[in-house]
């Protein structure tokens, strides 16, 4: 049995809610809290960079959602992205606990990201298409730093290209 499209396309919608929050808060927060950002983000982030990276990540998540819809939720890419998205939500909560205050994305992590991820993962299981193997989980967790590095690297290149014109 295939899963409903609300499960697969819901990934993009849940991502959109989380990243709408980040769209407005990421650059100002990193500029105001340079000592509280992760080591790989020590440079203050411009609004252009943040929004370019968010847009690029949106393309990745949209591709995973579409692939999930095309395969009835069976796509390893979709399932890895879904698992990674849920782990990303937990990461938002951990970052906020570590920093002792608001961090971008934390408002929607417990209200949208984690509940959607748990619900979708359960729906994949009910439909009998969920992959319950360590390879899927590992690839989902690995997608987080790899995709973040890729979109932020690309955002830097795009920003430089725009400046040199």
Secondary structure, 3 states (H helix, E strand, C coil): CCCCHHHHCHHHHHHHHHHHHHHHHHHHHHHHCHHHCCHHHCCCCCHHHHHHHHHHHHHHHHHHHHHHHHCCCCCHHHHHHHHHHHHHHHHHHHHHHHHCCCCCCHHHHHHHHHHHHHHHHHHHHHCCCCCCCHHHHHHHHHHHHHHHHHHHHHHHHHHHHHHHC
